[in-house]
Amino acid sequence: MYRLRKEGSSQYTDIHTAGREAEFPISSVMPNTTGSYHCLYKHQSRWSRPSEPLNLVMTGWYEKPSLSAMPSPEVFSGENVTLRCQSQQWFEIYVLYKEGGANPSQISGSWYKADFHIPEVTAAHGGSYRCYSLHSDGPYEWSAPSDPLELRVRGATDDPQLSSQPQGSADSTANASPQSYTVGNLIRLGLAGLVLIILGVVLAEAWHSQRRHQEATQKSLPEQSSRAKEQG
C-alpha cells in the first residue's frame, strides 16, 4: 500500500499495488490542490518513514512580471550582474528560476520589484532565466512566468567565439576580465619602458666612453710629434 498526504490536511489517499511505485493523479490543479505533499508505503504491517516533501505549485494565477539584467545580459566572467524581476502590482515574494537548475531562488520583494544579485559570474551562471511573483498568504499560487532572459557570460570556455582558439589561449581568456586586461597592459607598458631606459643608459655610456677615447688619442698625437722633433 502507498499513501499520499498533504501537509496541513487530515485527509489522505491510499493505493494498493504489488509494484515498487504508485501514481496519484490530480486531474485539475486548483488552489485547493496545491501545497506540500509527501508519500509513504506499508510493507506487511509496518509503515515507512515519509518521503521528502514535494511542493506542488500552480502558475498563471497572476499576470506575468518582466525580467531584466543590469548592467547587461552579456557580462564578462568574474563580473557582477543583477537580475531584476518587476511586476505591475505589488507582491511580497519573487522567485527566480534557471532552466535546468535544481531549486529556484526565492526572496522578498520591495514594492513592485526584486533584485537577484549574482556576484562574480562564471560559465555555470549562463543560461535562460524566468521569474515569478506571488503573495505570502498564497505561497503555492504563482504568477505566469516572465518572458525568458538569456544570460550570456563572455570570456567563458563555452563561448563559441573562443572555439577556434588554442586550448591554452581559451583557458587564459576564460578567467580574464576587463580589469585584468588593463592591469596586464600596464605591466607590459612598464616593462617596455624599463627596457628602453636600460638601453638608453647603455648607449649613453658607450657614447661617453668613445668620446673619452677620441680625446685621449688626440692629446697623444702632439706629444709624439714633439718627441720626434727633439730626437731629430
Secondary structure, 3 states (H helix, E strand, C coil): CEEEEECCCCCEEEECCCCCCCCCCCCCCCCCCCEEEEEEEEECCEECCCCCCEEECECCCCCCCEEEEECCCEEECCCCEEEEEECCCCCCEEEEEECCCCCCEEEECECCEEEEEECCCCHHHCEEEEEEEECCCCCCECCCCCCCEEEEEECCCCCHHHCCCCHHHHHHHHCCCHHHHHHHHHHHHHHHHHHHHHHHHHHHHHHHHHHHHHHHHHHHHHHHHHHHHHHC
